[in-house]
């Protein structure tokens, strides 16, 4: 199928990055390359390093960004390896970076990827990197009941995590759970009817398993600090989150980066050695406009936070 993806809060992101002519930018979550294309177009001679774990996304981006040949470096890697990637390229500073932490529309819509609870006959997969060894199949069929319960509760904030984990283990004892539809049936049977009114009952469980499969929260705080360290003075980092777990990590990382000396005020000289590295430009996160929310359901939960290097 065609790799299509509508970039969330496109104008807000471009404004947030405060693009400069000939600037160097990093797009850690290339996806459908919508944000990347506009960064290259609007920075007028700027260059871009973009990473993605999805080989299909990289192949499509190579074609979509061909008019900027020589200005674009596409890397098949996790954006969390940002520091290593820039070191390999010999780049010491960048003018800005963007992270869109959501799953692309293509990944959700492509049945074979197994991301969507709406695709009943898809094989359990959910890997953003098709070369990865861990998939949703292993999580569902091999994790212990205790570990499943913990994942569903921590990563999905699922109140019926114990019921779902127990029923998964019971069903897989009869035969392996191989499709998204089979997993959805188990989840629906595990949640009381009166609690099924707030969105699809499988949404939280699928989110939790996807986060586990792709290690989405692991190392996020660290890479935000790494990117901030590489920003030029006045350079900006913009991050779009789609659920409370990752938004909380981004919010706290930005607060930490914007915090200076923490010594007791009674001490005349700073001994902690901390200095304020950034200014938080979004005291409250930016959300999508009403027009965008009506036209792109994916933007409903999106939050944009921005910092600027001092």
C-alpha positions as CSV (number, residue, x, y, z in Angstrom):
1,X,0.0,0.0,0.0
2,X,1.0,3.6,-0.4
3,X,2.9,5.2,2.5
4,X,0.7,8.1,3.4
5,X,0.9,10.2,6.6
6,X,-0.5,13.6,7.5
7,X,2.1,15.4,9.6
8,X,0.6,16.5,12.9
9,X,0.7,20.3,13.8
10,X,2.8,21.0,10.8
11,X,2.7,24.8,11.0
12,X,3.1,24.8,14.8
13,X,6.2,22.7,14.4
14,X,7.7,24.8,11.7
15,X,7.1,27.9,13.9
16,X,8.5,26.2,16.9
17,X,11.8,25.3,15.1
18,X,12.3,29.0,14.0
19,X,14.0,27.7,10.9
20,X,17.1,29.5,9.7
21,X,18.6,29.6,6.1
22,X,21.3,27.0,5.7
23,X,20.7,25.6,9.2
24,X,21.4,22.0,10.2
25,X,18.3,20.1,11.5
26,X,17.5,16.7,12.9
27,X,14.2,14.8,12.4
28,X,14.4,11.8,14.6
29,X,11.1,10.3,13.5
30,X,11.0,10.6,9.7
31,X,7.8,8.7,9.2
32,X,6.0,9.9,6.0
33,X,8.6,12.7,5.7
34,X,6.0,15.5,5.9
35,X,7.8,17.4,8.6
36,X,11.2,16.7,7.0
37,X,10.1,18.0,3.6
38,X,8.9,21.3,5.1
39,X,12.0,21.7,7.2
40,X,14.2,21.4,4.0
41,X,11.8,23.6,2.0
42,X,11.5,26.4,4.5
43,X,15.1,26.5,5.8
44,X,16.2,27.5,2.2
45,X,19.5,25.7,1.7
46,X,19.4,24.0,5.1
47,X,20.4,20.4,5.6
48,X,18.7,17.6,7.4
49,X,19.7,14.4,9.2
50,X,16.7,12.1,9.5
51,X,16.3,8.7,11.2
52,X,13.7,6.0,11.2
53,X,13.5,2.3,12.1
54,X,11.1,1.6,9.3
55,X,12.8,0.7,6.1
56,X,9.7,1.4,4.1
57,X,9.6,5.0,5.5
58,X,13.3,5.5,4.5
59,X,12.7,4.2,1.0
60,X,9.7,6.5,0.5
61,X,11.5,9.5,2.0
62,X,14.5,8.9,-0.4
63,X,12.0,9.5,-3.3
64,X,10.0,12.3,-1.7
65,X,13.1,14.3,-0.7
66,X,15.0,13.8,-3.9
67,X,14.8,17.5,-4.8
68,X,16.9,18.1,-1.8
69,X,19.6,15.7,-2.8
70,X,22.9,16.5,-1.2
71,X,21.1,18.2,1.7
72,X,19.6,15.1,3.2
73,X,21.2,12.3,5.2
74,X,18.8,9.4,5.9
75,X,19.8,6.9,8.6
76,X,18.3,3.5,9.4
77,X,18.6,3.8,13.2
78,X,16.8,4.7,16.4
79,X,16.8,8.4,17.1
80,X,17.9,7.5,20.6
81,X,21.3,6.9,19.1
82,X,21.4,10.6,18.2
83,X,24.8,11.3,19.8
84,X,26.5,8.4,18.0
85,X,24.9,9.3,14.7
86,X,26.1,12.9,14.8
87,X,29.6,11.8,15.9
88,X,29.7,9.4,12.9
89,X,28.8,12.3,10.6
90,X,31.3,14.6,12.2
91,X,28.6,17.1,13.2
92,X,29.1,19.0,16.5
93,X,26.1,21.3,16.6
94,X,22.7,21.6,15.1
95,X,20.2,24.4,14.7
96,X,17.1,22.4,15.7
97,X,15.5,19.0,16.1
98,X,12.0,17.6,15.9
99,X,10.7,14.4,17.4
100,X,7.1,13.1,16.5
101,X,6.7,10.2,18.9
102,X,3.6,8.8,17.3
103,X,3.0,5.8,15.1
104,X,2.6,6.7,11.4
105,X,-0.7,6.3,9.7
106,X,0.9,3.8,7.3
107,X,2.0,1.6,10.1
108,X,-1.5,1.7,11.7
109,X,-3.3,1.1,8.4
110,X,-1.0,-1.6,6.9
111,X,-2.6,-4.8,8.1
112,X,0.5,-6.9,7.9
113,X,2.2,-4.7,10.5
114,X,-0.2,-5.7,13.3
115,X,-0.4,-2.4,15.0
116,X,-4.1,-1.8,14.7
117,X,-6.9,-3.4,16.8
118,X,-9.2,-2.8,13.9
119,X,-7.5,-5.2,11.6
120,X,-9.0,-8.5,12.8
121,X,-6.8,-11.0,10.8
122,X,-3.4,-9.3,11.1
123,X,-0.5,-11.3,12.6
124,X,0.6,-10.0,15.9
125,X,3.7,-8.0,15.1
126,X,3.9,-4.2,16.0
127,X,7.6,-3.9,15.2
128,X,8.6,-0.5,13.9
129,X,11.9,-2.1,12.8
130,X,11.1,-5.2,10.8
131,X,14.6,-6.5,11.6
132,X,13.9,-6.6,15.3
133,X,13.6,-10.0,17.0
134,X,10.9,-9.1,19.6
135,X,7.4,-8.8,18.2
136,X,3.9,-8.6,19.8
137,X,3.6,-12.4,19.2
138,X,6.5,-13.1,21.7
139,X,5.1,-10.7,24.2
140,X,1.6,-12.2,24.1
141,X,2.6,-15.8,24.0
142,X,5.8,-16.0,26.0
143,X,5.7,-13.3,28.8
144,X,4.6,-14.5,32.2
145,X,1.2,-13.5,33.5
146,X,2.9,-11.2,36.1
147,X,5.0,-9.5,33.4
148,X,2.0,-9.0,31.1
149,X,0.0,-7.5,33.9
150,X,2.8,-5.1,34.7
151,X,3.2,-4.0,31.1
152,X,-0.5,-3.4,30.6
153,X,-0.8,-1.4,33.8
154,X,2.4,0.6,33.4
155,X,2.4,1.3,29.6
156,X,-1.3,1.2,28.9
157,X,-2.7,2.4,32.3
158,X,-5.2,-0.4,31.9
159,X,-7.3,-0.8,35.0
160,X,-8.3,-4.4,34.0
161,X,-4.7,-5.5,33.4
162,X,-5.0,-8.5,35.8
163,X,-8.1,-9.8,34.0
164,X,-6.6,-9.4,30.6
165,X,-3.2,-11.0,31.5
166,X,-4.9,-13.9,33.2
167,X,-7.2,-14.5,30.2
168,X,-4.3,-14.3,27.7
169,X,-2.4,-17.0,29.6
170,X,-5.5,-19.2,29.8
171,X,-6.2,-18.9,26.0
172,X,-2.6,-19.4,24.9
173,X,-2.5,-22.6,26.9
174,X,-5.0,-24.0,24.4
175,X,-3.2,-22.7,21.3
176,X,-0.9,-19.8,20.4
177,X,-2.6,-16.4,20.0
178,X,-1.5,-15.4,16.5
179,X,-3.7,-12.5,15.2
180,X,-4.8,-9.1,16.4
181,X,-8.5,-10.3,16.2
182,X,-7.8,-13.1,18.7
183,X,-6.2,-10.7,21.1
184,X,-9.0,-8.2,20.7
185,X,-11.6,-10.9,21.6
186,X,-9.7,-11.8,24.7
187,X,-9.5,-8.2,25.8
188,X,-13.2,-7.6,25.2
189,X,-14.1,-10.6,27.3
190,X,-11.9,-9.3,30.1
191,X,-13.5,-5.8,30.5
192,X,-17.0,-5.3,32.0
193,X,-19.5,-4.0,29.5
194,X,-20.1,-0.7,31.5
195,X,-16.4,0.2,31.0
196,X,-16.3,-0.2,27.2
197,X,-17.9,3.2,26.5
198,X,-14.6,5.2,26.6
199,X,-13.1,4.4,23.2
200,X,-12.1,0.9,21.9
201,X,-11.5,-1.5,24.8
202,X,-8.3,-2.8,23.2
203,X,-6.7,0.6,22.7
204,X,-4.8,0.6,26.0
205,X,-3.6,-3.0,25.7
206,X,-2.3,-2.5,22.1
207,X,-0.5,0.7,23.2
208,X,1.2,-1.1,26.1
209,X,2.3,-4.0,23.9
210,X,3.6,-1.7,21.2
211,X,5.6,0.4,23.7
212,X,7.1,-2.8,25.1
213,X,8.0,-4.3,21.6
214,X,9.7,-1.1,20.5
215,X,11.2,0.1,23.8
216,X,9.5,3.5,23.2
217,X,10.1,4.9,26.6
218,X,13.5,3.5,27.3
219,X,16.2,6.1,26.8
220,X,13.8,8.9,25.9
221,X,14.9,11.1,28.8
222,X,18.6,10.6,27.9
223,X,18.3,11.5,24.3
224,X,16.4,14.7,25.1
225,X,19.4,15.7,27.1
226,X,21.8,14.6,24.4
227,X,19.9,16.7,21.7
228,X,19.8,19.7,24.0
229,X,23.6,19.5,24.5
230,X,24.1,19.6,20.7
231,X,21.9,22.6,20.0
232,X,23.5,25.8,19.0
233,X,22.7,28.9,21.0
234,X,19.1,29.8,20.0
235,X,18.6,26.3,18.6
236,X,15.3,24.6,19.4
237,X,14.0,21.1,20.2
238,X,10.3,20.4,19.5
239,X,8.7,17.2,20.6
240,X,5.2,15.9,19.8
241,X,3.8,13.3,22.3
242,X,0.6,11.3,22.0
243,X,0.0,9.8,25.5
244,X,0.6,10.8,29.1
245,X,3.5,8.5,29.7
246,X,5.9,9.9,27.1
247,X,4.6,13.5,27.6
248,X,5.5,13.2,31.3
249,X,9.0,12.2,30.4
250,X,9.4,15.1,28.0
251,X,7.9,17.6,30.5
252,X,10.3,16.5,33.3
253,X,13.3,16.4,31.0
254,X,12.6,19.9,29.9
255,X,12.2,21.1,33.4
256,X,15.5,19.5,34.4
257,X,17.3,21.2,31.5
258,X,15.8,24.5,32.4
259,X,16.8,24.3,36.1
260,X,19.9,26.1,37.3
261,X,21.6,26.0,40.6
262,X,19.8,23.9,43.2
263,X,22.0,24.8,46.2
264,X,20.5,25.9,49.4
265,X,20.1,29.7,49.3
266,X,21.9,30.0,52.6
267,X,25.1,28.8,50.8
268,X,26.9,31.9,49.4
269,X,28.6,30.1,46.6
270,X,27.2,27.4,44.2
271,X,28.7,24.0,44.9
272,X,26.2,21.9,42.8
273,X,27.7,23.1,39.5
274,X,24.3,23.1,37.7
275,X,23.5,25.7,35.1
276,X,20.4,26.4,33.2
277,X,20.8,25.1,29.7
278,X,17.5,26.0,28.0
279,X,14.4,28.1,28.1
280,X,11.0,26.4,28.0
281,X,9.0,28.1,25.3
282,X,5.8,26.2,26.0
283,X,4.7,26.6,29.7
284,X,1.6,24.6,28.6
285,X,1.9,22.2,25.6
286,X,0.5,23.3,22.3
287,X,-2.4,21.3,20.9
288,X,-3.9,21.0,17.5
289,X,-6.3,23.5,16.2
290,X,-10.0,22.7,16.0
291,X,-9.8,22.5,12.2
292,X,-7.0,20.0,12.4
293,X,-8.7,18.0,15.1
294,X,-11.8,17.7,13.0
295,X,-9.8,16.7,9.9
296,X,-7.2,14.4,11.4
297,X,-8.2,12.3,14.4
298,X,-4.6,11.4,15.0
299,X,-4.0,14.9,16.3
300,X,-6.6,14.7,19.0
301,X,-4.2,13.6,21.7
302,X,-1.1,15.3,20.3
303,X,0.9,17.7,22.5
304,X,3.8,19.8,21.4
305,X,6.5,21.0,23.8
306,X,9.5,23.3,22.8
307,X,12.7,24.4,24.4
308,X,15.4,26.9,23.2
309,X,19.1,26.6,24.0
310,X,20.6,29.4,26.0
